[in-house]
């Protein structure tokens, strides 16, 4: 396994991050795995050198954090050996104060996440989305305070407009508060709108990119066929995948992934992830795995070499599309 720094920090993370949304309560998400089925997946990730794990409070209403905390404590010898990222923003109850990025919700949310994770601190605390209802000054000061309280080591953000991210960073600088060190954005071969502003901004500012959905929710792994059909539990149930990736250009991109994969003797999923790992600014794509071969393919993709001609060929069909998070 390769290890790289998260942005300009001294924190070293594995080149692949295991997304823990795949593990939780099947009653909440049909395709998520309960603890007993998640255990061998996470163990294989640990044995293969992955030290970076991403979850969120909202995944299976907290069940993902519970599984994450329990399994990592079992599998590592010490807390210093692994990096845990979680998120806050989305609703965790029906109360008007159980959602958003207010000081109250951030302070309550970090304590609740730490309890579920059975940890004293999280390494990376991320805002899941922007909150129009809360002044960014309130949010950034609260995040700074949880860092200073020792409950969080670093803070990060997820999908938003670049001007919003720049405003947050400027606000932190203006007041001497903690800056975001990472951006978890929507980025893959079938969705490249982030190349316009967010990715260049993050590269310029030294912010580490840890994209979500590098496999386009399984689309680039070939989990669907034309005609609105799916051949996996997720592709059948995940209507958002059809909304995000279903244009002629998307299907042509998948065809080219398959073609390049056949030539190199690897899968289309490995080609798509290898393309991601060749892109500037990318630190650690977040991969989901509900089957062992998903994980094994992702691990092997780290060593797949693509030429400039391969990259140009894979990128050629892309057509700009509506921004979708």
C-alpha positions as CSV (number, residue, x, y, z in Angstrom):
1,X,0.0,0.0,0.0
2,X,1.2,3.5,-0.8
3,X,0.7,6.3,1.8
4,X,0.4,10.0,1.0
5,X,0.0,13.2,3.0
6,X,-3.5,14.6,3.3
7,X,-3.1,18.0,1.6
8,X,-0.5,20.2,3.3
9,X,-0.9,18.3,6.7
10,X,1.6,15.8,8.1
11,X,-1.1,13.2,8.3
12,X,-0.3,10.1,6.2
13,X,-3.3,8.2,4.7
14,X,-3.5,5.1,2.5
15,X,-3.9,5.8,-1.3
16,X,-7.3,4.1,-1.0
17,X,-9.9,5.1,1.6
18,X,-12.5,2.5,2.6
19,X,-16.0,4.1,2.6
20,X,-18.0,2.7,5.5
21,X,-21.4,3.7,4.2
22,X,-21.6,0.2,2.8
23,X,-21.8,-1.2,6.4
24,X,-24.7,-0.5,8.6
25,X,-28.4,-1.5,8.7
26,X,-29.8,-3.4,5.7
27,X,-33.3,-2.2,6.8
28,X,-32.1,1.4,6.1
29,X,-30.2,0.6,2.9
30,X,-31.0,-2.6,1.2
31,X,-27.4,-3.1,-0.1
32,X,-25.6,-2.3,3.2
33,X,-23.9,-5.1,5.1
34,X,-24.5,-5.8,8.8
35,X,-21.5,-6.1,11.2
36,X,-20.9,-9.9,10.7
37,X,-20.7,-9.5,7.0
38,X,-18.7,-6.3,7.1
39,X,-16.0,-7.8,9.4
40,X,-14.2,-9.8,6.7
41,X,-14.3,-6.9,4.3
42,X,-12.8,-4.5,6.8
43,X,-10.3,-7.1,8.0
44,X,-9.0,-7.6,4.4
45,X,-8.7,-3.8,4.0
46,X,-6.7,-3.6,7.2
47,X,-4.5,-6.6,6.3
48,X,-3.9,-4.9,2.9
49,X,-2.6,-1.7,4.4
50,X,-5.6,0.6,4.3
51,X,-5.5,2.9,7.3
52,X,-8.1,5.5,6.2
53,X,-11.8,4.9,6.9
54,X,-14.7,7.3,6.1
55,X,-18.2,7.3,7.6
56,X,-20.9,9.8,8.6
57,X,-23.4,10.2,11.4
58,X,-26.3,9.9,9.0
59,X,-25.2,6.6,7.4
60,X,-27.8,4.1,8.6
61,X,-28.7,6.6,11.3
62,X,-25.5,6.0,13.2
63,X,-25.2,2.3,12.7
64,X,-22.2,2.8,10.3
65,X,-20.3,4.7,13.0
66,X,-21.0,2.0,15.5
67,X,-19.7,-0.8,13.2
68,X,-16.7,1.4,12.2
69,X,-15.6,2.0,15.7
70,X,-16.1,-1.5,16.9
71,X,-14.3,-3.2,14.0
72,X,-11.3,-0.8,13.9
73,X,-10.8,-1.2,17.6
74,X,-10.7,-5.0,17.1
75,X,-8.4,-4.9,14.2
76,X,-5.7,-2.4,15.0
77,X,-3.2,-2.6,17.9
78,X,-3.4,1.1,18.7
79,X,-5.4,4.2,17.9
80,X,-2.4,5.8,16.3
81,X,-2.5,3.2,13.5
82,X,-5.7,4.3,11.8
83,X,-7.4,7.4,10.5
84,X,-11.2,7.9,11.0
85,X,-13.2,10.4,9.1
86,X,-16.9,11.2,9.9
87,X,-19.3,13.9,8.9
88,X,-22.0,16.2,10.2
89,X,-24.8,18.2,8.6
90,X,-27.7,16.0,7.6
91,X,-30.8,15.3,9.8
92,X,-30.2,13.0,12.8
93,X,-33.7,13.4,14.2
94,X,-37.0,15.4,13.9
95,X,-35.9,18.4,16.0
96,X,-35.0,21.6,14.1
97,X,-31.7,21.5,16.0
98,X,-30.8,18.0,14.9
99,X,-29.7,19.2,11.5
100,X,-27.4,21.8,10.0
101,X,-24.1,23.4,11.0
102,X,-25.1,25.5,14.0
103,X,-22.8,25.6,17.0
104,X,-25.4,23.6,18.9
105,X,-25.6,20.8,16.4
106,X,-21.9,20.6,15.8
107,X,-21.2,20.4,19.6
108,X,-23.9,17.8,20.1
109,X,-23.0,16.0,16.9
110,X,-19.3,15.4,17.7
111,X,-20.1,14.1,21.1
112,X,-22.7,11.7,19.7
113,X,-20.4,10.5,16.9
114,X,-17.5,9.9,19.4
115,X,-19.9,7.9,21.6
116,X,-21.0,5.7,18.7
117,X,-17.4,5.3,17.4
118,X,-16.2,4.6,21.0
119,X,-13.3,7.0,20.4
120,X,-11.8,10.0,22.2
121,X,-11.3,11.9,19.0
122,X,-11.8,11.6,15.2
123,X,-9.0,12.4,12.8
124,X,-11.1,14.2,10.2
125,X,-14.4,15.9,10.9
126,X,-16.2,17.0,7.8
127,X,-19.2,19.1,7.0
128,X,-21.4,16.9,4.8
129,X,-22.9,19.8,2.8
130,X,-23.2,23.6,3.1
131,X,-25.8,25.1,5.4
132,X,-27.6,28.2,4.1
133,X,-29.4,28.7,7.5
134,X,-26.2,29.2,9.6
135,X,-23.6,32.0,9.2
136,X,-20.3,30.5,8.1
137,X,-18.6,32.4,11.0
138,X,-20.7,30.4,13.5
139,X,-19.8,27.1,11.8
140,X,-16.1,27.7,11.4
141,X,-15.7,28.9,15.0
142,X,-17.5,25.9,16.3
143,X,-15.3,23.6,14.2
144,X,-12.3,25.4,15.5
145,X,-13.4,24.9,19.1
146,X,-13.9,21.1,18.7
147,X,-10.4,21.0,17.3
148,X,-9.0,22.9,20.3
149,X,-11.0,20.7,22.7
150,X,-9.1,17.7,21.4
151,X,-12.1,16.0,19.9
152,X,-11.0,16.5,16.3
153,X,-7.6,16.6,14.7
154,X,-8.4,18.1,11.3
155,X,-11.5,19.4,9.6
156,X,-12.7,18.8,6.0
157,X,-15.6,19.7,3.8
158,X,-17.7,17.9,1.1
159,X,-19.6,18.9,-2.0
160,X,-20.4,22.6,-2.4
161,X,-19.8,25.5,-4.7
162,X,-16.2,26.6,-4.9
163,X,-17.2,30.2,-3.8
164,X,-18.7,28.7,-0.7
165,X,-15.5,26.7,0.1
166,X,-13.4,29.8,-0.6
167,X,-15.6,31.9,1.8
168,X,-15.2,29.3,4.5
169,X,-11.4,29.2,4.2
170,X,-11.2,33.0,4.1
171,X,-13.4,33.2,7.2
172,X,-11.1,30.8,9.1
173,X,-8.0,32.8,8.0
174,X,-9.6,36.1,9.0
175,X,-10.2,35.0,12.5
176,X,-7.2,32.7,13.0
177,X,-9.5,29.6,13.1
178,X,-8.8,26.1,11.8
179,X,-8.9,25.7,8.0
180,X,-10.3,22.8,6.1
181,X,-7.6,20.5,5.0
182,X,-9.6,18.3,2.6
183,X,-12.5,18.3,0.1
184,X,-14.6,15.2,-0.4
185,X,-16.2,16.0,-3.7
186,X,-18.2,14.1,-6.4
187,X,-15.7,13.2,-9.1
188,X,-15.2,10.3,-11.5
189,X,-14.8,9.6,-15.2
190,X,-18.5,10.0,-15.8
191,X,-18.8,13.2,-13.7
192,X,-16.0,15.8,-14.2
193,X,-17.6,19.1,-13.5
194,X,-15.3,19.6,-10.5
195,X,-12.5,20.1,-12.9
196,X,-13.8,23.6,-13.7
197,X,-13.2,25.3,-10.3
198,X,-13.1,23.1,-7.2
199,X,-10.2,20.9,-8.1
200,X,-7.9,23.8,-9.4
201,X,-8.8,25.8,-6.3
202,X,-7.9,22.9,-4.0
203,X,-4.6,22.2,-5.8
204,X,-3.7,25.9,-5.5
205,X,-4.6,26.0,-1.8
206,X,-3.0,22.7,-0.9
207,X,-6.3,21.1,0.0
208,X,-6.3,17.3,-0.3
209,X,-9.0,15.8,-2.6
210,X,-10.7,12.6,-1.4
211,X,-13.5,12.1,-3.9
212,X,-16.6,10.2,-3.3
213,X,-18.1,7.8,-5.8
214,X,-14.9,7.2,-7.9
215,X,-16.8,4.2,-9.4
216,X,-19.9,6.3,-10.2
217,X,-22.0,4.3,-7.7
218,X,-20.8,1.1,-9.5
219,X,-21.7,2.3,-13.0
220,X,-18.1,2.3,-14.1
221,X,-17.7,-1.2,-12.7
222,X,-20.5,-2.3,-15.1
223,X,-23.3,-2.9,-12.5
224,X,-25.9,-1.7,-15.0
225,X,-26.9,-2.4,-18.6
226,X,-28.7,0.0,-20.9
227,X,-32.4,0.2,-20.5
228,X,-32.7,1.2,-16.8
229,X,-31.8,-2.2,-15.5
230,X,-29.4,-3.3,-12.8
231,X,-27.6,-6.5,-11.9
232,X,-26.7,-5.9,-8.3
233,X,-28.8,-5.1,-5.2
234,X,-27.5,-1.5,-5.2
235,X,-28.0,-0.8,-8.9
236,X,-31.6,-2.2,-8.7
237,X,-32.5,-0.1,-5.6
238,X,-30.3,3.0,-6.2
239,X,-32.4,5.3,-8.3
240,X,-29.9,8.2,-7.9
241,X,-27.4,6.2,-10.0
242,X,-29.8,6.3,-12.9
243,X,-30.3,10.0,-12.4
244,X,-26.6,10.8,-12.3
245,X,-25.2,8.5,-15.0
246,X,-27.3,7.5,-18.0
247,X,-26.3,9.7,-20.9
248,X,-24.9,8.3,-24.2
249,X,-21.6,9.9,-23.2
250,X,-21.6,8.0,-19.9
251,X,-22.2,4.7,-21.7
252,X,-19.5,5.4,-24.2
253,X,-17.1,6.2,-21.3
254,X,-18.0,2.8,-19.7
255,X,-17.4,1.0,-23.0
256,X,-13.9,2.6,-23.2
257,X,-13.1,1.6,-19.6
258,X,-14.0,-2.0,-20.6
259,X,-12.0,-1.8,-23.8
260,X,-8.9,-0.4,-22.1
261,X,-9.3,-3.0,-19.3
262,X,-9.5,-5.8,-21.7
263,X,-6.3,-4.7,-23.3
264,X,-4.5,-4.3,-20.0
265,X,-6.0,-7.5,-18.5
266,X,-7.9,-5.6,-15.7
267,X,-11.5,-4.8,-15.0
268,X,-13.3,-1.6,-16.0
269,X,-13.5,-0.7,-12.4
270,X,-9.8,-0.8,-12.0
271,X,-9.3,1.3,-15.1
272,X,-11.7,4.0,-13.7
273,X,-10.0,4.0,-10.4
274,X,-6.5,4.1,-12.0
275,X,-7.6,7.1,-14.0
276,X,-8.6,8.8,-10.8
277,X,-5.3,8.0,-9.2
278,X,-3.5,9.6,-12.1
279,X,-5.3,12.9,-11.7
280,X,-3.5,15.9,-10.0
281,X,-4.5,16.7,-6.4
282,X,-6.1,13.3,-5.7
283,X,-5.1,12.0,-2.4
284,X,-7.3,9.0,-1.5
285,X,-10.5,8.1,-3.4
286,X,-13.2,6.7,-1.2
287,X,-14.3,3.3,-2.4
288,X,-17.3,1.3,-1.4
289,X,-17.1,-2.5,-1.2
290,X,-19.9,-5.0,-0.5
291,X,-18.2,-7.9,-2.1
292,X,-14.6,-9.0,-1.6
293,X,-13.7,-8.7,-5.3
294,X,-14.7,-5.0,-5.1
295,X,-12.1,-4.4,-2.5
296,X,-9.5,-6.6,-4.2
297,X,-10.0,-4.8,-7.5
298,X,-9.6,-1.4,-5.8
299,X,-6.4,-2.4,-4.1
300,X,-4.9,-3.7,-7.3
301,X,-5.9,-0.5,-9.2
302,X,-3.2,1.4,-7.3
303,X,-0.6,-0.4,-9.4
304,X,-2.4,0.0,-12.8
305,X,-0.4,2.2,-15.1
306,X,-2.2,4.2,-17.8
307,X,-0.4,6.1,-20.6
308,X,-1.2,9.6,-21.6
309,X,-2.9,8.2,-24.6
310,X,-5.1,5.9,-22.5
311,X,-6.1,8.8,-20.3
312,X,-7.0,11.0,-23.4
313,X,-9.0,8.1,-24.9
314,X,-11.0,7.5,-21.7
315,X,-11.7,11.2,-21.3
316,X,-12.7,11.9,-24.9
317,X,-16.4,11.0,-24.7
318,X,-17.2,13.3,-21.8
319,X,-19.9,15.9,-22.3
320,X,-20.4,18.7,-19.6
321,X,-23.5,18.1,-17.6
322,X,-25.6,19.7,-14.9
323,X,-23.9,20.0,-11.5
324,X,-25.2,17.1,-9.3
325,X,-24.2,16.2,-5.7
